[in-house]
Amino acid sequence: MPAETPRLADELAHGLEAPICLTWELTYGCNLACTHCLSSSGRRDPRELTTCEATAFLDELAAMRVFYVNVGGGEPTLRPDFTDLVEYAIGHGIGVKFSTNGTTLSPERARRYAAMDYLDIQISLDGARPESNDPVRGAGSYAAARRAMENLAGAGFSKFKVSVVVTRHNAGELDELLGLVRSHGAELRLTRLRPSGRGALSWDGLRPSATQLAGVHRFLLEHPDVLTGDSFFHLAPLGDEPLPGLNLCGAGRVVCLVDPLGDVYACPFVMHPEFKAGSIRQPGGFAAVWRSSELFASLREPQAGGACNACGSYAACHGGCMAAKFFTGLPLDGPDPECVLGHGEAALSALAGGARPAVAAGHSKPAALGSRPVAVALGATRR
């Protein structure tokens, strides 16, 4: 009898010679102050990678045959060399998908982007109307994102993405959001709200209820064309039919993050010293970190499952999201705080006070520290 072919997820769990994709936060600078910002962005850091360092990093990724990079921030388009770096990456065989709040995406820029190959754009929008979006992202941010969508559609940029962080305020708007996105010839991407960065301060007030998460699960099953980036694999136990995707935490195995200073983290959602694997500025560069980091090596080892091992759904959800557990003070081998079987809520209730990691201000502007969104000046577009 022939040996059973290993599942792709099982193969990927042991890591690859290079990441399938890599998230690169290009700058901490941002003209918004979203209450759930994972990187606590706002002010640029003078230690950010220079243009020469950034292109050298791209040379290394090309040599490693990295397929594409997810570029974010902050607001990456605020870097004066942003378009030059995008063109450099594409010219060296690296596809680029960048996330933007849309405030700088003028008709002229949209036409320039539409003329590029191997480029994808993701516009952030967290509500089907200003009333659900702007309290999270800032007054005027809904209008800015809608204008950017119209500019891309008008330039003929097909199938750009609109990324929505699911919160309790927009979980009931998913059908409306899908219709809005499709009307612009774009694709909808849903992502999970995580208690990272400024999101640690707003998570309790923004996270969807268990009933809403069950609705998200149904929506994703009904619309398999909606993208998620495997954000919702913790919902897998809700049904016999798996959600599209690997349903696997890829941290340090197939994905990682490089921050604006060149520091490398296992996961785009855990920018914390405990999950820093190294720096691209150290000898050997990124390749040495990816292939030799003790942190990454440990993440690629078989995971025992801990408290979740006895659960019949562990094979489906693998214990959930590392970032969600860490930033809520739960052990990494414990249940996801939003475990659909209720184990996470029980674990959260049993936590002692002060179990959550301290929240640093990061690069937040002073106005953002109290989780108050800032208004957006829609007329200021710089090329």
Contacts in CASP RR format, 6 or more apart in sequence:
PFRMAT RR
TARGET T0000
AUTHOR 0000-0000-0000
METHOD contacts of the structure
MODEL  1
MPAETPRLADELAHGLEAPICLTWELTYGCNLACTHCLSSSGRRDPRELT
TCEATAFLDELAAMRVFYVNVGGGEPTLRPDFTDLVEYAIGHGIGVKFST
NGTTLSPERARRYAAMDYLDIQISLDGARPESNDPVRGAGSYAAARRAME
NLAGAGFSKFKVSVVVTRHNAGELDELLGLVRSHGAELRLTRLRPSGRGA
LSWDGLRPSATQLAGVHRFLLEHPDVLTGDSFFHLAPLGDEPLPGLNLCG
AGRVVCLVDPLGDVYACPFVMHPEFKAGSIRQPGGFAAVWRSSELFASLR
EPQAGGACNACGSYAACHGGCMAAKFFTGLPLDGPDPECVLGHGEAALSA
LAGGARPAVAAGHSKPAALGSRPVAVALGATRR
8 246 0 8 1.000
9 246 0 8 1.000
9 247 0 8 1.000
9 248 0 8 1.000
12 246 0 8 1.000
12 248 0 8 1.000
12 250 0 8 1.000
12 253 0 8 1.000
12 254 0 8 1.000
13 248 0 8 1.000
13 250 0 8 1.000
13 253 0 8 1.000
13 300 0 8 1.000
13 302 0 8 1.000
14 253 0 8 1.000
14 300 0 8 1.000
15 252 0 8 1.000
15 253 0 8 1.000
15 254 0 8 1.000
15 300 0 8 1.000
16 253 0 8 1.000
16 254 0 8 1.000
17 64 0 8 1.000
17 291 0 8 1.000
18 61 0 8 1.000
18 64 0 8 1.000
18 65 0 8 1.000
18 66 0 8 1.000
18 287 0 8 1.000
18 290 0 8 1.000
19 66 0 8 1.000
19 252 0 8 1.000
19 254 0 8 1.000
19 255 0 8 1.000
19 256 0 8 1.000
19 290 0 8 1.000
20 67 0 8 1.000
20 254 0 8 1.000
20 255 0 8 1.000
21 66 0 8 1.000
21 67 0 8 1.000
21 68 0 8 1.000
21 69 0 8 1.000
21 70 0 8 1.000
21 254 0 8 1.000
21 255 0 8 1.000
22 61 0 8 1.000
22 66 0 8 1.000
22 69 0 8 1.000
22 70 0 8 1.000
22 255 0 8 1.000
22 256 0 8 1.000
22 257 0 8 1.000
22 258 0 8 1.000
23 69 0 8 1.000
23 70 0 8 1.000
23 72 0 8 1.000
23 255 0 8 1.000
23 256 0 8 1.000
23 257 0 8 1.000
23 258 0 8 1.000
23 268 0 8 1.000
24 69 0 8 1.000
24 70 0 8 1.000
24 71 0 8 1.000
24 72 0 8 1.000
24 257 0 8 1.000
24 258 0 8 1.000
25 39 0 8 1.000
25 72 0 8 1.000
25 73 0 8 1.000
25 74 0 8 1.000
25 257 0 8 1.000
25 258 0 8 1.000
25 259 0 8 1.000
25 260 0 8 1.000
26 54 0 8 1.000
26 71 0 8 1.000
26 72 0 8 1.000
26 73 0 8 1.000
26 74 0 8 1.000
26 76 0 8 1.000
26 79 0 8 1.000
26 82 0 8 1.000
26 85 0 8 1.000
26 260 0 8 1.000
27 41 0 8 1.000
27 44 0 8 1.000
27 45 0 8 1.000
27 48 0 8 1.000
27 73 0 8 1.000
27 74 0 8 1.000
27 75 0 8 1.000
27 76 0 8 1.000
27 78 0 8 1.000
27 79 0 8 1.000
27 260 0 8 1.000
28 39 0 8 1.000
28 41 0 8 1.000
28 42 0 8 1.000
28 43 0 8 1.000
28 44 0 8 1.000
28 45 0 8 1.000
28 48 0 8 1.000
28 73 0 8 1.000
28 74 0 8 1.000
28 260 0 8 1.000
28 362 0 8 1.000
28 363 0 8 1.000
29 41 0 8 1.000
29 42 0 8 1.000
29 43 0 8 1.000
29 44 0 8 1.000
29 73 0 8 1.000
29 74 0 8 1.000
29 75 0 8 1.000
29 78 0 8 1.000
29 363 0 8 1.000
30 37 0 8 1.000
30 41 0 8 1.000
30 42 0 8 1.000
30 73 0 8 1.000
30 74 0 8 1.000
30 75 0 8 1.000
30 78 0 8 1.000
30 101 0 8 1.000
31 75 0 8 1.000
31 78 0 8 1.000
31 101 0 8 1.000
31 103 0 8 1.000
31 376 0 8 1.000
31 377 0 8 1.000
32 75 0 8 1.000
32 101 0 8 1.000
32 103 0 8 1.000
32 137 0 8 1.000
32 138 0 8 1.000
32 141 0 8 1.000
32 373 0 8 1.000
32 374 0 8 1.000
32 376 0 8 1.000
33 42 0 8 1.000
33 138 0 8 1.000
33 198 0 8 1.000
33 364 0 8 1.000
33 365 0 8 1.000
33 367 0 8 1.000
33 368 0 8 1.000
33 372 0 8 1.000
33 373 0 8 1.000
33 374 0 8 1.000
34 126 0 8 1.000
34 136 0 8 1.000
34 137 0 8 1.000
34 138 0 8 1.000
34 198 0 8 1.000
34 373 0 8 1.000
35 135 0 8 1.000
35 136 0 8 1.000
35 198 0 8 1.000
35 199 0 8 1.000
35 201 0 8 1.000
35 202 0 8 1.000
35 206 0 8 1.000
35 371 0 8 1.000
35 372 0 8 1.000
35 373 0 8 1.000
36 136 0 8 1.000
36 165 0 8 1.000
36 167 0 8 1.000
36 193 0 8 1.000
36 198 0 8 1.000
36 199 0 8 1.000
36 202 0 8 1.000
36 203 0 8 1.000
36 206 0 8 1.000
37 74 0 8 1.000
37 197 0 8 1.000
37 198 0 8 1.000
37 199 0 8 1.000
37 364 0 8 1.000
37 368 0 8 1.000
38 194 0 8 1.000
38 196 0 8 1.000
38 197 0 8 1.000
38 198 0 8 1.000
38 199 0 8 1.000
38 268 0 8 1.000
38 269 0 8 1.000
38 271 0 8 1.000
39 73 0 8 1.000
39 74 0 8 1.000
39 197 0 8 1.000
39 259 0 8 1.000
39 271 0 8 1.000
39 363 0 8 1.000
40 197 0 8 1.000
40 198 0 8 1.000
40 360 0 8 1.000
40 361 0 8 1.000
40 362 0 8 1.000
40 363 0 8 1.000
40 364 0 8 1.000
40 368 0 8 1.000
41 73 0 8 1.000
41 74 0 8 1.000
41 75 0 8 1.000
41 363 0 8 1.000
41 364 0 8 1.000
42 74 0 8 1.000
42 363 0 8 1.000
42 364 0 8 1.000
42 365 0 8 1.000
42 368 0 8 1.000
43 363 0 8 1.000
43 364 0 8 1.000
43 365 0 8 1.000
44 78 0 8 1.000
44 363 0 8 1.000
45 260 0 8 1.000
45 261 0 8 1.000
45 363 0 8 1.000
47 261 0 8 1.000
48 260 0 8 1.000
48 261 0 8 1.000
49 57 0 8 1.000
49 260 0 8 1.000
49 261 0 8 1.000
49 262 0 8 1.000
51 81 0 8 1.000
51 84 0 8 1.000
51 85 0 8 1.000
53 262 0 8 1.000
53 280 0 8 1.000
53 281 0 8 1.000
54 81 0 8 1.000
54 85 0 8 1.000
55 85 0 8 1.000
55 88 0 8 1.000
57 258 0 8 1.000
57 262 0 8 1.000
57 280 0 8 1.000
57 286 0 8 1.000
58 85 0 8 1.000
58 88 0 8 1.000
58 89 0 8 1.000
58 92 0 8 1.000
58 94 0 8 1.000
59 92 0 8 1.000
60 280 0 8 1.000
60 285 0 8 1.000
60 286 0 8 1.000
60 287 0 8 1.000
61 69 0 8 1.000
61 89 0 8 1.000
61 94 0 8 1.000
61 286 0 8 1.000
62 92 0 8 1.000
62 93 0 8 1.000
62 94 0 8 1.000
63 287 0 8 1.000
64 286 0 8 1.000
64 287 0 8 1.000
64 290 0 8 1.000
66 94 0 8 1.000
67 94 0 8 1.000
67 95 0 8 1.000
68 94 0 8 1.000
68 95 0 8 1.000
68 96 0 8 1.000
68 97 0 8 1.000
68 118 0 8 1.000
69 89 0 8 1.000
69 94 0 8 1.000
69 95 0 8 1.000
69 96 0 8 1.000
69 97 0 8 1.000
70 97 0 8 1.000
70 98 0 8 1.000
70 99 0 8 1.000
70 268 0 8 1.000
71 86 0 8 1.000
71 96 0 8 1.000
71 97 0 8 1.000
71 98 0 8 1.000
71 99 0 8 1.000
72 98 0 8 1.000
72 99 0 8 1.000
72 100 0 8 1.000
73 99 0 8 1.000
73 260 0 8 1.000
75 100 0 8 1.000
75 101 0 8 1.000
75 103 0 8 1.000
75 104 0 8 1.000
76 82 0 8 1.000
76 98 0 8 1.000
76 99 0 8 1.000
76 100 0 8 1.000
77 98 0 8 1.000
77 100 0 8 1.000
77 102 0 8 1.000
77 104 0 8 1.000
77 105 0 8 1.000
77 109 0 8 1.000
78 104 0 8 1.000
79 85 0 8 1.000
83 112 0 8 1.000
86 96 0 8 1.000
86 98 0 8 1.000
86 116 0 8 1.000
86 119 0 8 1.000
87 116 0 8 1.000
89 95 0 8 1.000
89 96 0 8 1.000
90 96 0 8 1.000
90 116 0 8 1.000
90 117 0 8 1.000
90 118 0 8 1.000
90 119 0 8 1.000
93 118 0 8 1.000
94 118 0 8 1.000
95 118 0 8 1.000
95 119 0 8 1.000
95 120 0 8 1.000
96 118 0 8 1.000
96 119 0 8 1.000
96 120 0 8 1.000
97 119 0 8 1.000
97 120 0 8 1.000
97 121 0 8 1.000
97 122 0 8 1.000
97 161 0 8 1.000
98 119 0 8 1.000
98 120 0 8 1.000
98 121 0 8 1.000
98 122 0 8 1.000
99 122 0 8 1.000
99 123 0 8 1.000
99 124 0 8 1.000
99 163 0 8 1.000
100 121 0 8 1.000
100 122 0 8 1.000
100 123 0 8 1.000
100 124 0 8 1.000
100 148 0 8 1.000
101 123 0 8 1.000
101 124 0 8 1.000
101 137 0 8 1.000
101 141 0 8 1.000
101 144 0 8 1.000
101 145 0 8 1.000
101 376 0 8 1.000
102 123 0 8 1.000
102 124 0 8 1.000
102 144 0 8 1.000
102 145 0 8 1.000
102 147 0 8 1.000
102 148 0 8 1.000
103 141 0 8 1.000
103 144 0 8 1.000
103 148 0 8 1.000
103 376 0 8 1.000
103 378 0 8 1.000
103 380 0 8 1.000
103 381 0 8 1.000
104 381 0 8 1.000
104 382 0 8 1.000
105 121 0 8 1.000
105 123 0 8 1.000
105 147 0 8 1.000
105 148 0 8 1.000
105 151 0 8 1.000
105 152 0 8 1.000
106 151 0 8 1.000
106 381 0 8 1.000
106 383 0 8 1.000
107 151 0 8 1.000
107 154 0 8 1.000
107 155 0 8 1.000
108 383 0 8 1.000
109 151 0 8 1.000
109 381 0 8 1.000
109 383 0 8 1.000
110 148 0 8 1.000
110 151 0 8 1.000
110 152 0 8 1.000
110 154 0 8 1.000
110 155 0 8 1.000
110 157 0 8 1.000
111 155 0 8 1.000
113 119 0 8 1.000
113 121 0 8 1.000
113 152 0 8 1.000
113 155 0 8 1.000
113 157 0 8 1.000
114 152 0 8 1.000
114 155 0 8 1.000
114 156 0 8 1.000
114 157 0 8 1.000
120 159 0 8 1.000
120 160 0 8 1.000
120 161 0 8 1.000
121 152 0 8 1.000
121 157 0 8 1.000
121 160 0 8 1.000
121 161 0 8 1.000
122 160 0 8 1.000
122 161 0 8 1.000
122 162 0 8 1.000
122 163 0 8 1.000
122 189 0 8 1.000
123 145 0 8 1.000
123 148 0 8 1.000
123 149 0 8 1.000
123 152 0 8 1.000
123 160 0 8 1.000
123 161 0 8 1.000
123 162 0 8 1.000
123 163 0 8 1.000
124 137 0 8 1.000
124 145 0 8 1.000
124 162 0 8 1.000
124 163 0 8 1.000
124 164 0 8 1.000
124 165 0 8 1.000
125 133 0 8 1.000
125 142 0 8 1.000
125 145 0 8 1.000
125 146 0 8 1.000
125 149 0 8 1.000
125 162 0 8 1.000
125 163 0 8 1.000
125 164 0 8 1.000
125 177 0 8 1.000
126 132 0 8 1.000
126 133 0 8 1.000
126 136 0 8 1.000
126 137 0 8 1.000
126 164 0 8 1.000
126 165 0 8 1.000
126 167 0 8 1.000
126 170 0 8 1.000
127 133 0 8 1.000
127 142 0 8 1.000
127 164 0 8 1.000
127 169 0 8 1.000
127 170 0 8 1.000
127 173 0 8 1.000
127 177 0 8 1.000
128 170 0 8 1.000
128 173 0 8 1.000
128 176 0 8 1.000
128 177 0 8 1.000
128 180 0 8 1.000
129 142 0 8 1.000
129 173 0 8 1.000
130 140 0 8 1.000
130 142 0 8 1.000
130 143 0 8 1.000
132 169 0 8 1.000
132 170 0 8 1.000
132 173 0 8 1.000
133 141 0 8 1.000
133 142 0 8 1.000
133 145 0 8 1.000
133 170 0 8 1.000
134 140 0 8 1.000
134 141 0 8 1.000
134 142 0 8 1.000
134 373 0 8 1.000
135 169 0 8 1.000
135 373 0 8 1.000
136 165 0 8 1.000
136 167 0 8 1.000
136 169 0 8 1.000
136 202 0 8 1.000
136 206 0 8 1.000
136 373 0 8 1.000
137 373 0 8 1.000
138 373 0 8 1.000
138 374 0 8 1.000
138 375 0 8 1.000
138 376 0 8 1.000
139 373 0 8 1.000
139 374 0 8 1.000
139 375 0 8 1.000
139 376 0 8 1.000
140 375 0 8 1.000
140 376 0 8 1.000
140 378 0 8 1.000
141 373 0 8 1.000
141 376 0 8 1.000
143 376 0 8 1.000
143 378 0 8 1.000
144 376 0 8 1.000
144 378 0 8 1.000
145 162 0 8 1.000
147 378 0 8 1.000
149 160 0 8 1.000
149 162 0 8 1.000
149 184 0 8 1.000
149 186 0 8 1.000
150 184 0 8 1.000
152 160 0 8 1.000
152 184 0 8 1.000
152 186 0 8 1.000
153 184 0 8 1.000
153 185 0 8 1.000
153 186 0 8 1.000
158 185 0 8 1.000
159 185 0 8 1.000
159 186 0 8 1.000
159 187 0 8 1.000
160 184 0 8 1.000
160 185 0 8 1.000
160 186 0 8 1.000
160 187 0 8 1.000
161 186 0 8 1.000
161 187 0 8 1.000
161 188 0 8 1.000
161 189 0 8 1.000
161 227 0 8 1.000
162 177 0 8 1.000
162 180 0 8 1.000
162 181 0 8 1.000
162 184 0 8 1.000
162 186 0 8 1.000
162 187 0 8 1.000
162 188 0 8 1.000
162 189 0 8 1.000
163 189 0 8 1.000
163 190 0 8 1.000
163 191 0 8 1.000
164 170 0 8 1.000
164 174 0 8 1.000
164 177 0 8 1.000
164 188 0 8 1.000
164 189 0 8 1.000
164 190 0 8 1.000
164 191 0 8 1.000
165 191 0 8 1.000
165 192 0 8 1.000
165 193 0 8 1.000
166 174 0 8 1.000
166 190 0 8 1.000
166 191 0 8 1.000
166 192 0 8 1.000
166 193 0 8 1.000
166 208 0 8 1.000
166 212 0 8 1.000
166 216 0 8 1.000
167 193 0 8 1.000
167 206 0 8 1.000
167 207 0 8 1.000
167 208 0 8 1.000
168 205 0 8 1.000
168 206 0 8 1.000
168 207 0 8 1.000
168 208 0 8 1.000
168 209 0 8 1.000
168 212 0 8 1.000
169 206 0 8 1.000
170 177 0 8 1.000
171 208 0 8 1.000
171 209 0 8 1.000
171 212 0 8 1.000
171 213 0 8 1.000
171 215 0 8 1.000
171 216 0 8 1.000
172 212 0 8 1.000
174 190 0 8 1.000
174 216 0 8 1.000
174 219 0 8 1.000
175 219 0 8 1.000
177 188 0 8 1.000
178 188 0 8 1.000
178 223 0 8 1.000
178 226 0 8 1.000
181 187 0 8 1.000
181 188 0 8 1.000
182 188 0 8 1.000
187 225 0 8 1.000
187 226 0 8 1.000
187 227 0 8 1.000
188 223 0 8 1.000
188 226 0 8 1.000
188 227 0 8 1.000
189 226 0 8 1.000
189 227 0 8 1.000
189 228 0 8 1.000
189 229 0 8 1.000
190 216 0 8 1.000
190 220 0 8 1.000
190 226 0 8 1.000
190 227 0 8 1.000
190 228 0 8 1.000
190 231 0 8 1.000
190 232 0 8 1.000
191 228 0 8 1.000
191 229 0 8 1.000
191 231 0 8 1.000
192 231 0 8 1.000
192 232 0 8 1.000
192 234 0 8 1.000
192 321 0 8 1.000
192 324 0 8 1.000
193 199 0 8 1.000
193 203 0 8 1.000
193 206 0 8 1.000
193 207 0 8 1.000
193 208 0 8 1.000
194 203 0 8 1.000
194 269 0 8 1.000
194 321 0 8 1.000
194 323 0 8 1.000
194 324 0 8 1.000
194 327 0 8 1.000
195 203 0 8 1.000
195 207 0 8 1.000
195 323 0 8 1.000
195 324 0 8 1.000
195 327 0 8 1.000
195 328 0 8 1.000
195 337 0 8 1.000
196 269 0 8 1.000
196 270 0 8 1.000
196 271 0 8 1.000
196 323 0 8 1.000
196 327 0 8 1.000
197 271 0 8 1.000
197 327 0 8 1.000
197 359 0 8 1.000
197 362 0 8 1.000
198 359 0 8 1.000
198 364 0 8 1.000
198 368 0 8 1.000
198 371 0 8 1.000
199 206 0 8 1.000
200 327 0 8 1.000
200 356 0 8 1.000
200 357 0 8 1.000
200 359 0 8 1.000
201 359 0 8 1.000
201 370 0 8 1.000
201 371 0 8 1.000
202 371 0 8 1.000
203 327 0 8 1.000
203 328 0 8 1.000
207 338 0 8 1.000
208 216 0 8 1.000
210 338 0 8 1.000
210 340 0 8 1.000
210 342 0 8 1.000
213 235 0 8 1.000
213 338 0 8 1.000
213 340 0 8 1.000
214 235 0 8 1.000
214 238 0 8 1.000
214 340 0 8 1.000
216 232 0 8 1.000
216 235 0 8 1.000
217 232 0 8 1.000
217 235 0 8 1.000
217 238 0 8 1.000
217 239 0 8 1.000
217 243 0 8 1.000
219 226 0 8 1.000
220 226 0 8 1.000
220 228 0 8 1.000
220 232 0 8 1.000
220 235 0 8 1.000
220 243 0 8 1.000
220 244 0 8 1.000
221 241 0 8 1.000
221 243 0 8 1.000
224 244 0 8 1.000
228 243 0 8 1.000
228 244 0 8 1.000
228 245 0 8 1.000
229 245 0 8 1.000
230 245 0 8 1.000
230 246 0 8 1.000
230 247 0 8 1.000
230 248 0 8 1.000
230 250 0 8 1.000
232 243 0 8 1.000
233 243 0 8 1.000
233 245 0 8 1.000
233 246 0 8 1.000
233 247 0 8 1.000
233 248 0 8 1.000
233 249 0 8 1.000
233 317 0 8 1.000
233 318 0 8 1.000
233 320 0 8 1.000
234 317 0 8 1.000
234 319 0 8 1.000
234 320 0 8 1.000
234 321 0 8 1.000
234 324 0 8 1.000
234 336 0 8 1.000
234 338 0 8 1.000
234 339 0 8 1.000
234 340 0 8 1.000
235 243 0 8 1.000
235 317 0 8 1.000
235 340 0 8 1.000
236 242 0 8 1.000
236 243 0 8 1.000
236 247 0 8 1.000
236 313 0 8 1.000
236 316 0 8 1.000
236 317 0 8 1.000
237 313 0 8 1.000
237 316 0 8 1.000
237 317 0 8 1.000
237 340 0 8 1.000
237 341 0 8 1.000
238 340 0 8 1.000
242 316 0 8 1.000
247 316 0 8 1.000
247 317 0 8 1.000
247 318 0 8 1.000
248 318 0 8 1.000
249 267 0 8 1.000
249 318 0 8 1.000
249 320 0 8 1.000
249 321 0 8 1.000
249 322 0 8 1.000
250 267 0 8 1.000
251 266 0 8 1.000
251 267 0 8 1.000
251 270 0 8 1.000
251 275 0 8 1.000
251 299 0 8 1.000
251 322 0 8 1.000
252 266 0 8 1.000
252 267 0 8 1.000
252 277 0 8 1.000
252 295 0 8 1.000
252 296 0 8 1.000
252 299 0 8 1.000
252 300 0 8 1.000
253 296 0 8 1.000
253 299 0 8 1.000
253 300 0 8 1.000
255 267 0 8 1.000
255 268 0 8 1.000
256 264 0 8 1.000
256 265 0 8 1.000
256 266 0 8 1.000
256 267 0 8 1.000
256 268 0 8 1.000
256 277 0 8 1.000
256 290 0 8 1.000
256 296 0 8 1.000
257 264 0 8 1.000
257 265 0 8 1.000
257 266 0 8 1.000
257 267 0 8 1.000
257 268 0 8 1.000
257 271 0 8 1.000
258 264 0 8 1.000
258 265 0 8 1.000
258 280 0 8 1.000
258 286 0 8 1.000
259 265 0 8 1.000
259 271 0 8 1.000
261 279 0 8 1.000
262 279 0 8 1.000
262 280 0 8 1.000
262 281 0 8 1.000
263 276 0 8 1.000
263 278 0 8 1.000
263 279 0 8 1.000
264 276 0 8 1.000
264 277 0 8 1.000
264 278 0 8 1.000
264 279 0 8 1.000
264 280 0 8 1.000
264 286 0 8 1.000
264 289 0 8 1.000
264 290 0 8 1.000
264 293 0 8 1.000
265 271 0 8 1.000
265 272 0 8 1.000
265 275 0 8 1.000
265 276 0 8 1.000
265 277 0 8 1.000
266 275 0 8 1.000
266 277 0 8 1.000
266 295 0 8 1.000
266 296 0 8 1.000
266 299 0 8 1.000
266 322 0 8 1.000
267 275 0 8 1.000
267 322 0 8 1.000
267 323 0 8 1.000
269 321 0 8 1.000
269 323 0 8 1.000
269 324 0 8 1.000
270 322 0 8 1.000
270 323 0 8 1.000
270 326 0 8 1.000
270 327 0 8 1.000
272 326 0 8 1.000
272 327 0 8 1.000
272 357 0 8 1.000
274 326 0 8 1.000
275 295 0 8 1.000
275 326 0 8 1.000
276 295 0 8 1.000
277 289 0 8 1.000
277 293 0 8 1.000
277 295 0 8 1.000
277 296 0 8 1.000
278 289 0 8 1.000
278 293 0 8 1.000
279 285 0 8 1.000
279 289 0 8 1.000
280 286 0 8 1.000
280 289 0 8 1.000
282 288 0 8 1.000
282 289 0 8 1.000
289 296 0 8 1.000
290 296 0 8 1.000
303 318 0 8 1.000
303 333 0 8 1.000
304 333 0 8 1.000
305 314 0 8 1.000
305 318 0 8 1.000
305 319 0 8 1.000
305 333 0 8 1.000
305 334 0 8 1.000
306 333 0 8 1.000
306 334 0 8 1.000
307 331 0 8 1.000
307 333 0 8 1.000
307 334 0 8 1.000
307 335 0 8 1.000
307 343 0 8 1.000
307 347 0 8 1.000
308 314 0 8 1.000
308 319 0 8 1.000
308 333 0 8 1.000
308 334 0 8 1.000
308 335 0 8 1.000
308 343 0 8 1.000
311 335 0 8 1.000
311 341 0 8 1.000
311 343 0 8 1.000
313 341 0 8 1.000
317 336 0 8 1.000
317 339 0 8 1.000
319 334 0 8 1.000
319 335 0 8 1.000
319 336 0 8 1.000
319 339 0 8 1.000
320 335 0 8 1.000
320 336 0 8 1.000
320 339 0 8 1.000
321 336 0 8 1.000
322 332 0 8 1.000
324 336 0 8 1.000
324 337 0 8 1.000
324 338 0 8 1.000
325 331 0 8 1.000
325 332 0 8 1.000
325 334 0 8 1.000
325 335 0 8 1.000
325 336 0 8 1.000
325 337 0 8 1.000
326 332 0 8 1.000
326 357 0 8 1.000
327 356 0 8 1.000
327 357 0 8 1.000
328 337 0 8 1.000
328 348 0 8 1.000
328 351 0 8 1.000
328 356 0 8 1.000
329 351 0 8 1.000
329 355 0 8 1.000
329 356 0 8 1.000
329 357 0 8 1.000
330 337 0 8 1.000
330 344 0 8 1.000
330 347 0 8 1.000
330 348 0 8 1.000
330 351 0 8 1.000
334 347 0 8 1.000
335 341 0 8 1.000
335 342 0 8 1.000
335 343 0 8 1.000
335 344 0 8 1.000
335 347 0 8 1.000
336 344 0 8 1.000
337 344 0 8 1.000
337 345 0 8 1.000
337 347 0 8 1.000
337 348 0 8 1.000
338 344 0 8 1.000
339 345 0 8 1.000
361 369 0 8 1.000
365 374 0 8 1.000
367 374 0 8 1.000
368 374 0 8 1.000
END
